[in-house]
Amino acid sequence: MWHRLLSAAVLAASTAVFGCGGGVRPTTILPDGVELRAGDVVLRRGGGMASRAVLVADGGDYSHVGIVVDSAGVMMVVHAVPGEPDYEGDPDRVKMEPAAEYFDGGRASSGCVLRCARDSVARRAAAKAVEVYRRGTLFDHDYDAADTVRMYCCELVEAAYLSAGVSVAPGPRHDVSLPGLSFRDVILPSDFCRSPVLRLVAAF
């Protein structure tokens, strides 16, 4: 009898710790040695359906982008994201969260950090991103960069830098056509990777 109860307890504990995936829930993929600065552009590759759609449309290595901000000495990431509610009924919106959570292993399989060499520009861009977050900006499911009332991830980062006088995603915009989806003149994550204004700090 006790043997069966002990076995059941061990099984329950194992299920709680390891979950359905058969392994411990991943922690952040952000390496300990990477020091972030305000204005850094951070990209990640996700594994969800929306991420896969972006990867197919873009042909690049990453599906999402955010911008690092300094919140009372703590490096946070501001990003516009769908499908990551903080509570029941939480709308898709611009969020601010710790960099470790942004790069959580359950959301990201790889990532990179890009940096603008002009510190003053980067800080102003970060300040703009915080402003966009604080006004409660919703996610732009129409992917319309001409409308800044709502924003998608790439639009947010580019708009933040444009407010500081610099484009970090220059070049032609893209027309995206996938089954059930059609968007014109969108910015894609790979545009930041090709930016002449940004340099690679870390890829992981």
Accessible surface in RSA format (square Angstrom, percent):
REM  Atomic radii and reference values for relative SASA: ProtOr
REM  Chains: A
REM  Algorithm: Lee & Richards
REM  Probe-radius: 1.40
REM  Slices: 20
REM RES _ NUM      All-atoms   Total-Side   Main-Chain    Non-polar    All polar
REM                ABS   REL    ABS   REL    ABS   REL    ABS   REL    ABS   REL
RES MET A   1   163.38  84.6 123.32  81.6  40.06  95.4 101.31  86.1  62.07  82.2
RES TRP A   2   205.14  82.3 201.65  97.6   3.49   8.2 173.51  92.5  31.64  51.3
RES HIS A   3   140.25  76.7 133.13  92.5   7.11  18.2  95.39  98.3  44.86  52.2
RES ARG A   4   186.73  78.4 180.21  91.9   6.51  15.5  52.78  72.1 133.95  81.2
RES LEU A   5    86.55  48.2  81.67  58.4   4.89  12.3  82.25  57.8   4.31  11.6
RES LEU A   6   116.78  65.0 112.11  80.2   4.68  11.8 116.18  81.6   0.60   1.6
RES SER A   7    54.88  46.4  44.43  59.3  10.45  24.1  36.94  78.7  17.94  25.1
RES ALA A   8    57.72  53.1  48.07  74.2   9.65  21.9  53.44  75.3   4.28  11.3
RES ALA A   9    58.03  53.4  45.21  69.8  12.82  29.2  53.87  75.9   4.16  11.0
RES VAL A  10    87.45  57.5  84.42  76.4   3.03   7.3  87.34  75.9   0.11   0.3
RES LEU A  11   123.48  68.8 120.69  86.3   2.79   7.0 123.29  86.6   0.19   0.5
RES ALA A  12    63.63  58.5  51.35  79.2  12.28  27.9  58.69  82.7   4.94  13.1
RES ALA A  13    56.29  51.8  48.07  74.2   8.22  18.7  55.86  78.7   0.42   1.1
RES SER A  14    41.25  34.9  37.23  49.7   4.02   9.3  21.50  45.8  19.75  27.7
RES THR A  15    81.00  57.6  72.64  73.6   8.35  19.9  63.42  85.2  17.58  26.6
RES ALA A  16    87.19  80.2  47.58  73.4  39.61  90.1  59.12  83.3  28.07  74.4
RES VAL A  17    87.13  57.3  72.05  65.2  15.08  36.3  77.71  67.5   9.43  25.6
RES PHE A  18    93.11  46.6  87.95  54.5   5.17  13.4  88.47  53.6   4.65  13.3
RES GLY A  19    38.11  47.0   0.00   N/A  38.11  47.0  27.00  74.1  11.11  24.9
RES CYS A  20   144.06 109.0 100.88 112.5  43.18 101.5  45.41 115.0  98.66 106.4
RES GLY A  21    80.24  98.9   0.00   N/A  80.24  98.9  41.83 114.8  38.41  86.0
RES GLY A  22    67.54  83.3   0.00   N/A  67.54  83.3  34.34  94.2  33.20  74.4
RES GLY A  23    34.72  42.8   0.00   N/A  34.72  42.8  28.21  77.4   6.51  14.6
RES VAL A  24   100.22  65.9  81.46  73.7  18.77  45.2  81.46  70.8  18.77  50.9
RES ARG A  25   164.35  69.0 152.91  77.9  11.44  27.2  69.82  95.4  94.52  57.3
RES PRO A  26    69.92  51.0  58.40  53.2  11.51  41.9  68.10  56.2   1.81  11.3
RES THR A  27   107.85  76.7  97.36  98.7  10.49  25.0  73.14  98.2  34.70  52.5
RES THR A  28    52.63  37.4  33.97  34.4  18.65  44.5  33.97  45.6  18.65  28.2
RES ILE A  29    47.00  26.7  31.10  23.2  15.90  38.3  39.00  28.1   8.00  21.7
RES LEU A  30    26.77  14.9  18.89  13.5   7.88  19.8  18.91  13.3   7.86  21.1
RES PRO A  31    53.99  39.4  40.84  37.2  13.15  47.8  51.76  42.7   2.23  13.9
RES ASP A  32   153.43 107.5 117.99 117.4  35.44  83.8  43.25 101.8 110.18 109.9
RES GLY A  33    71.27  87.9   0.00   N/A  71.27  87.9  42.92 117.8  28.35  63.5
RES VAL A  34    27.45  18.1  11.57  10.5  15.88  38.3  15.84  13.8  11.61  31.5
RES GLU A  35   144.44  82.9 132.68 100.4  11.76  28.0  50.46  97.6  93.98  76.7
RES LEU A  36    22.00  12.3   4.89   3.5  17.11  43.0   4.89   3.4  17.11  46.1
RES ARG A  37   121.80  51.1 118.53  60.4   3.27   7.8  40.33  55.1  81.47  49.4
RES ALA A  38    21.92  20.2  13.41  20.7   8.51  19.4  13.41  18.9   8.51  22.5
RES GLY A  39     0.37   0.5   0.00   N/A   0.37   0.5   0.37   1.0   0.00   0.0
RES ASP A  40     1.37   1.0   1.29   1.3   0.09   0.2   0.02   0.0   1.36   1.4
RES VAL A  41     0.00   0.0   0.00   0.0   0.00   0.0   0.00   0.0   0.00   0.0
RES VAL A  42     0.00   0.0   0.00   0.0   0.00   0.0   0.00   0.0   0.00   0.0
RES LEU A  43     0.00   0.0   0.00   0.0   0.00   0.0   0.00   0.0   0.00   0.0
RES ARG A  44    10.31   4.3  10.31   5.3   0.00   0.0   0.08   0.1  10.23   6.2
RES ARG A  45    86.16  36.2  86.16  43.9   0.00   0.0  11.38  15.5  74.78  45.3
RES GLY A  46     8.50  10.5   0.00   N/A   8.50  10.5   4.55  12.5   3.95   8.8
RES GLY A  47    56.17  69.3   0.00   N/A  56.17  69.3  36.92 101.3  19.25  43.1
RES GLY A  48    41.58  51.3   0.00   N/A  41.58  51.3  35.43  97.2   6.15  13.8
RES MET A  49   155.70  80.6 143.13  94.7  12.57  29.9 103.91  88.3  51.78  68.6
RES ALA A  50    64.95  59.7  53.32  82.3  11.63  26.5  61.10  86.1   3.84  10.2
RES SER A  51    23.08  19.5  20.55  27.4   2.53   5.8   1.93   4.1  21.15  29.6
RES ARG A  52   125.72  52.8 124.77  63.6   0.95   2.3  57.89  79.1  67.84  41.1
RES ALA A  53    30.64  28.2  23.93  36.9   6.71  15.3  29.85  42.0   0.79   2.1
RES VAL A  54    37.80  24.9  35.28  31.9   2.52   6.1  37.74  32.8   0.05   0.1
RES LEU A  55    23.14  12.9  18.02  12.9   5.12  12.9  18.37  12.9   4.77  12.8
RES VAL A  56   108.58  71.4  83.22  75.3  25.36  61.1  90.28  78.4  18.30  49.6
RES ALA A  57    33.72  31.0   3.49   5.4  30.23  68.8  10.09  14.2  23.63  62.6
RES ASP A  58    25.51  17.9   2.16   2.2  23.35  55.2   0.74   1.7  24.77  24.7
RES GLY A  59    68.95  85.0   0.00   N/A  68.95  85.0  33.58  92.2  35.36  79.2
RES GLY A  60    22.24  27.4   0.00   N/A  22.24  27.4  12.53  34.4   9.70  21.7
RES ASP A  61    96.59  67.7  91.97  91.5   4.62  10.9  13.87  32.6  82.73  82.5
RES TYR A  62    26.48  12.4  25.20  14.3   1.28   3.3   8.28   6.2  18.19  22.4
RES SER A  63     6.84   5.8   0.31   0.4   6.53  15.0   0.08   0.2   6.77   9.5
RES HIS A  64    14.88   8.1  14.88  10.3   0.00   0.0   7.35   7.6   7.53   8.8
RES VAL A  65     0.05   0.0   0.00   0.0   0.05   0.1   0.00   0.0   0.05   0.1
RES GLY A  66     0.00   0.0   0.00   N/A   0.00   0.0   0.00   0.0   0.00   0.0
RES ILE A  67     0.00   0.0   0.00   0.0   0.00   0.0   0.00   0.0   0.00   0.0
RES VAL A  68     0.00   0.0   0.00   0.0   0.00   0.0   0.00   0.0   0.00   0.0
RES VAL A  69     0.74   0.5   0.74   0.7   0.00   0.0   0.74   0.6   0.00   0.0
RES ASP A  70    77.02  53.9  52.59  52.3  24.43  57.8  16.92  39.8  60.09  59.9
RES SER A  71    39.44  33.3  30.77  41.1   8.66  20.0   9.92  21.1  29.52  41.4
RES ALA A  72   110.56 101.7  58.58  90.4  51.98 118.2  79.48 111.9  31.08  82.3
RES GLY A  73    63.39  78.2   0.00   N/A  63.39  78.2  30.43  83.5  32.96  73.8
RES VAL A  74    83.95  55.2  80.88  73.2   3.07   7.4  83.95  72.9   0.00   0.0
RES MET A  75    52.26  27.1  43.60  28.9   8.66  20.6  43.59  37.1   8.68  11.5
RES MET A  76    28.94  15.0  28.94  19.2   0.00   0.0  25.90  22.0   3.04   4.0
RES VAL A  77     0.00   0.0   0.00   0.0   0.00   0.0   0.00   0.0   0.00   0.0
RES VAL A  78     0.00   0.0   0.00   0.0   0.00   0.0   0.00   0.0   0.00   0.0
RES HIS A  79     0.00   0.0   0.00   0.0   0.00   0.0   0.00   0.0   0.00   0.0
RES ALA A  80     0.08   0.1   0.00   0.0   0.08   0.2   0.00   0.0   0.08   0.2
RES VAL A  81     7.46   4.9   5.74   5.2   1.72   4.1   5.74   5.0   1.72   4.7
RES PRO A  82    41.14  30.0  31.40  28.6   9.74  35.4  31.50  26.0   9.64  59.9
RES GLY A  83    61.11  75.4   0.00   N/A  61.11  75.4  35.09  96.3  26.01  58.3
RES GLU A  84    34.60  19.9  24.80  18.8   9.79  23.3  21.72  42.0  12.88  10.5
RES PRO A  85    84.78  61.8  59.73  54.4  25.06  91.1  62.42  51.5  22.36 139.0
RES ASP A  86    89.75  62.9  53.45  53.2  36.30  85.8  25.08  59.0  64.67  64.5
RES TYR A  87   132.19  61.7 118.24  67.3  13.95  36.3 102.27  76.9  29.92  36.9
RES GLU A  88   176.38 101.3 142.95 108.1  33.43  79.6  65.17 126.1 111.21  90.8
RES GLY A  89    70.99  87.5   0.00   N/A  70.99  87.5  41.16 113.0  29.83  66.8
RES ASP A  90    13.53   9.5   0.98   1.0  12.55  29.7   0.00   0.0  13.53  13.5
RES PRO A  91    66.40  48.4  53.36  48.6  13.04  47.4  63.64  52.5   2.76  17.2
RES ASP A  92    43.84  30.7  33.11  33.0  10.73  25.4   7.34  17.3  36.50  36.4
RES ARG A  93    44.51  18.7  43.89  22.4   0.63   1.5  18.91  25.8  25.61  15.5
RES VAL A  94     1.92   1.3   0.00   0.0   1.92   4.6   0.00   0.0   1.92   5.2
RES LYS A  95     6.38   3.1   6.38   3.9   0.00   0.0   5.90   5.3   0.49   0.5
RES MET A  96    42.08  21.8  21.72  14.4  20.36  48.5  21.51  18.3  20.58  27.3
RES GLU A  97    10.11   5.8   9.40   7.1   0.70   1.7   7.16  13.8   2.95   2.4
RES PRO A  98    48.59  35.4  48.59  44.3   0.00   0.0  48.59  40.1   0.00   0.0
RES ALA A  99     7.91   7.3   6.36   9.8   1.55   3.5   6.36   9.0   1.55   4.1
RES ALA A 100    48.52  44.6  43.82  67.6   4.69  10.7  44.08  62.1   4.43  11.7
RES GLU A 101    87.62  50.3  86.02  65.1   1.60   3.8  31.67  61.2  55.96  45.7
RES TYR A 102     0.00   0.0   0.00   0.0   0.00   0.0   0.00   0.0   0.00   0.0
RES PHE A 103     0.00   0.0   0.00   0.0   0.00   0.0   0.00   0.0   0.00   0.0
RES ASP A 104    19.73  13.8  19.73  19.6   0.00   0.0   4.37  10.3  15.36  15.3
RES GLY A 105    17.79  21.9   0.00   N/A  17.79  21.9   1.51   4.1  16.28  36.5
RES GLY A 106    55.12  68.0   0.00   N/A  55.12  68.0  19.84  54.5  35.28  79.0
RES ARG A 107    74.07  31.1  61.60  31.4  12.47  29.7  26.84  36.7  47.23  28.6
RES ALA A 108     3.46   3.2   0.00   0.0   3.46   7.9   1.59   2.2   1.87   5.0
RES SER A 109    86.46  73.1  53.30  71.1  33.16  76.4  52.85 112.5  33.62  47.1
RES SER A 110    29.83  25.2  29.83  39.8   0.00   0.0  24.94  53.1   4.89   6.9
RES GLY A 111     0.00   0.0   0.00   N/A   0.00   0.0   0.00   0.0   0.00   0.0
RES CYS A 112     2.85   2.2   2.85   3.2   0.00   0.0   0.72   1.8   2.13   2.3
RES VAL A 113     0.00   0.0   0.00   0.0   0.00   0.0   0.00   0.0   0.00   0.0
RES LEU A 114     9.22   5.1   9.22   6.6   0.00   0.0   9.22   6.5   0.00   0.0
RES ARG A 115    17.38   7.3  17.20   8.8   0.18   0.4   5.43   7.4  11.95   7.2
RES CYS A 116     1.75   1.3   0.44   0.5   1.31   3.1   0.00   0.0   1.75   1.9
RES ALA A 117    83.03  76.3  54.42  84.0  28.61  65.1  60.88  85.7  22.15  58.7
RES ARG A 118   141.60  59.5 135.65  69.1   5.95  14.2  55.94  76.5  85.66  51.9
RES ASP A 119    71.16  49.8  66.01  65.7   5.15  12.2  17.62  41.5  53.55  53.4
RES SER A 120    54.25  45.8  50.74  67.7   3.51   8.1  29.94  63.8  24.32  34.1
RES VAL A 121     0.35   0.2   0.35   0.3   0.00   0.0   0.35   0.3   0.00   0.0
RES ALA A 122     5.71   5.3   5.71   8.8   0.00   0.0   5.71   8.0   0.00   0.0
RES ARG A 123   139.23  58.5 134.26  68.4   4.96  11.8  57.95  79.2  81.28  49.3
RES ARG A 124   119.58  50.2 112.12  57.2   7.46  17.8  65.71  89.8  53.87  32.7
RES ALA A 125     0.00   0.0   0.00   0.0   0.00   0.0   0.00   0.0   0.00   0.0
RES ALA A 126     5.10   4.7   5.10   7.9   0.00   0.0   5.10   7.2   0.00   0.0
RES ALA A 127    63.72  58.6  50.50  77.9  13.22  30.1  56.93  80.2   6.79  18.0
RES LYS A 128    60.06  29.3  56.95  34.9   3.11   7.4  26.67  24.0  33.39  35.6
RES ALA A 129     0.00   0.0   0.00   0.0   0.00   0.0   0.00   0.0   0.00   0.0
RES VAL A 130    22.27  14.7  22.27  20.2   0.00   0.0  22.27  19.4   0.00   0.0
RES GLU A 131    89.82  51.6  84.07  63.6   5.74  13.7  35.95  69.5  53.86  44.0
RES VAL A 132     1.40   0.9   1.40   1.3   0.00   0.0   1.40   1.2   0.00   0.0
RES TYR A 133    64.14  29.9  59.48  33.8   4.66  12.1  18.11  13.6  46.03  56.7
RES ARG A 134   186.11  78.1 151.71  77.3  34.40  81.9  51.23  70.0 134.88  81.7
RES ARG A 135   119.08  50.0  80.40  41.0  38.68  92.1  60.45  82.6  58.64  35.5
RES GLY A 136    46.52  57.4   0.00   N/A  46.52  57.4  31.01  85.1  15.51  34.7
RES THR A 137     4.80   3.4   0.00   0.0   4.80  11.4   4.80   6.4   0.00   0.0
RES LEU A 138    80.87  45.0  79.71  57.0   1.16   2.9  79.71  56.0   1.16   3.1
RES PHE A 139     7.69   3.8   4.60   2.9   3.09   8.0   4.60   2.8   3.09   8.8
RES ASP A 140     0.46   0.3   0.46   0.5   0.00   0.0   0.04   0.1   0.42   0.4
RES HIS A 141    93.51  51.1  84.28  58.6   9.23  23.6  59.88  61.7  33.63  39.1
RES ASP A 142    84.34  59.1  74.33  74.0  10.01  23.7  17.81  41.9  66.53  66.4
RES TYR A 143    59.58  27.8  57.20  32.5   2.38   6.2  33.60  25.3  25.98  32.0
RES ASP A 144    63.74  44.7  59.16  58.9   4.58  10.8  19.13  45.0  44.61  44.5
RES ALA A 145    38.01  35.0  22.46  34.7  15.55  35.4  22.67  31.9  15.34  40.6
RES ALA A 146    99.11  91.1  56.40  87.0  42.71  97.2  68.19  96.0  30.91  81.9
RES ASP A 147    46.21  32.4  41.89  41.7   4.33  10.2  18.37  43.2  27.85  27.8
RES THR A 148    68.74  48.9  65.78  66.7   2.96   7.1  32.69  43.9  36.06  54.5
RES VAL A 149   116.77  76.8 104.98  95.0  11.79  28.4 110.59  96.1   6.18  16.8
RES ARG A 150    74.06  31.1  74.06  37.8   0.00   0.0  19.89  27.2  54.17  32.8
RES MET A 151     4.62   2.4   4.62   3.1   0.00   0.0   4.62   3.9   0.00   0.0
RES TYR A 152     3.90   1.8   3.90   2.2   0.00   0.0   3.90   2.9   0.00   0.0
RES CYS A 153    14.88  11.3  14.87  16.6   0.01   0.0   0.07   0.2  14.81  16.0
RES CYS A 154     2.34   1.8   2.34   2.6   0.00   0.0   0.00   0.0   2.34   2.5
RES GLU A 155     4.60   2.6   3.92   3.0   0.68   1.6   4.09   7.9   0.51   0.4
RES LEU A 156     0.48   0.3   0.48   0.3   0.00   0.0   0.48   0.3   0.00   0.0
RES VAL A 157     0.01   0.0   0.01   0.0   0.00   0.0   0.01   0.0   0.00   0.0
RES GLU A 158     5.88   3.4   5.88   4.4   0.00   0.0   4.31   8.3   1.57   1.3
RES ALA A 159    21.79  20.0  16.93  26.1   4.86  11.1  18.34  25.8   3.46   9.2
RES ALA A 160     0.76   0.7   0.03   0.0   0.73   1.7   0.33   0.5   0.43   1.1
RES TYR A 161     0.00   0.0   0.00   0.0   0.00   0.0   0.00   0.0   0.00   0.0
RES LEU A 162    96.23  53.6  80.41  57.5  15.82  39.8  80.72  56.7  15.52  41.8
RES SER A 163    65.78  55.6  20.29  27.1  45.48 104.8  30.63  65.2  35.15  49.2
RES ALA A 164     8.16   7.5   0.00   0.0   8.16  18.6   3.44   4.8   4.72  12.5
RES GLY A 165    66.96  82.6   0.00   N/A  66.96  82.6  35.44  97.2  31.52  70.6
RES VAL A 166    16.69  11.0  12.08  10.9   4.61  11.1  16.69  14.5   0.00   0.0
RES SER A 167    34.73  29.3  25.91  34.6   8.81  20.3  24.17  51.5  10.55  14.8
RES VAL A 168     0.00   0.0   0.00   0.0   0.00   0.0   0.00   0.0   0.00   0.0
RES ALA A 169     0.00   0.0   0.00   0.0   0.00   0.0   0.00   0.0   0.00   0.0
RES PRO A 170    58.30  42.5  41.06  37.4  17.24  62.7  46.17  38.1  12.13  75.4
RES GLY A 171    50.05  61.7   0.00   N/A  50.05  61.7  28.52  78.3  21.54  48.2
RES PRO A 172   116.74  85.1 101.30  92.3  15.44  56.1 113.63  93.8   3.11  19.3
RES ARG A 173    81.52  34.2  56.65  28.9  24.87  59.2  25.50  34.9  56.01  33.9
RES HIS A 174    47.97  26.2  44.49  30.9   3.48   8.9  28.03  28.9  19.94  23.2
RES ASP A 175    90.81  63.6  59.53  59.3  31.27  73.9  28.89  68.0  61.92  61.8
RES VAL A 176    16.19  10.7  12.23  11.1   3.96   9.5  15.30  13.3   0.89   2.4
RES SER A 177    95.58  80.8  68.52  91.5  27.06  62.3  35.71  76.1  59.87  83.9
RES LEU A 178    38.90  21.7  30.16  21.6   8.74  22.0  33.79  23.7   5.11  13.8
RES PRO A 179   133.44  97.3 102.87  93.8  30.57 111.1 115.99  95.8  17.45 108.5
RES GLY A 180    84.68 104.4   0.00   N/A  84.68 104.4  44.24 121.4  40.44  90.6
RES LEU A 181    78.10  43.5  70.86  50.7   7.25  18.2  74.19  52.1   3.91  10.5
RES SER A 182    87.16  73.7  62.56  83.5  24.60  56.7  34.10  72.6  53.05  74.3
RES PHE A 183    39.31  19.7  34.03  21.1   5.28  13.7  38.48  23.3   0.83   2.4
RES ARG A 184   169.97  71.4 154.12  78.6  15.84  37.7  61.49  84.0 108.48  65.7
RES ASP A 185    83.03  58.2  79.42  79.0   3.61   8.5  21.92  51.6  61.11  60.9
RES VAL A 186     4.94   3.3   4.94   4.5   0.00   0.0   4.94   4.3   0.00   0.0
RES ILE A 187     6.58   3.7   4.29   3.2   2.28   5.5   4.29   3.1   2.28   6.2
RES LEU A 188    17.58   9.8  17.58  12.6   0.00   0.0  17.58  12.3   0.00   0.0
RES PRO A 189     2.69   2.0   2.64   2.4   0.04   0.2   2.69   2.2   0.00   0.0
RES SER A 190    13.45  11.4  10.78  14.4   2.67   6.1  11.74  25.0   1.71   2.4
RES ASP A 191     7.44   5.2   4.29   4.3   3.16   7.5   1.81   4.3   5.63   5.6
RES PHE A 192     0.72   0.4   0.00   0.0   0.72   1.9   0.00   0.0   0.72   2.1
RES CYS A 193    61.79  46.7  32.18  35.9  29.61  69.6  22.76  57.7  39.03  42.1
RES ARG A 194   151.34  63.5 123.81  63.1  27.53  65.5  77.43 105.8  73.90  44.8
RES SER A 195     8.32   7.0   0.00   0.0   8.32  19.2   0.61   1.3   7.71  10.8
RES PRO A 196   114.80  83.7  71.98  65.6  42.82 155.6  84.47  69.7  30.33 188.5
RES VAL A 197    46.87  30.8  32.97  29.8  13.90  33.5  39.02  33.9   7.85  21.3
RES LEU A 198    18.16  10.1   0.45   0.3  17.71  44.5   1.53   1.1  16.63  44.8
RES ARG A 199   125.83  52.8 120.06  61.2   5.77  13.7  62.83  85.9  63.00  38.2
RES LEU A 200   107.02  59.6  81.83  58.5  25.20  63.3  81.83  57.5  25.20  67.8
RES VAL A 201    49.50  32.6  20.26  18.3  29.24  70.5  22.44  19.5  27.06  73.4
RES ALA A 202    19.67  18.1  12.27  18.9   7.40  16.8  19.67  27.7   0.00   0.0
RES ALA A 203    65.89  60.6  33.98  52.4  31.92  72.6  34.48  48.6  31.42  83.2
RES PHE A 204    54.25  27.1  14.14   8.8  40.11 104.4  49.41  30.0   4.84  13.8
END  Absolute sums over single chains surface
CHAIN  1 A    10910.3       8119.3       2791.0       6493.0       4417.4
END  Absolute sums over all chains
TOTAL         10910.3       8119.3       2791.0       6493.0       4417.4
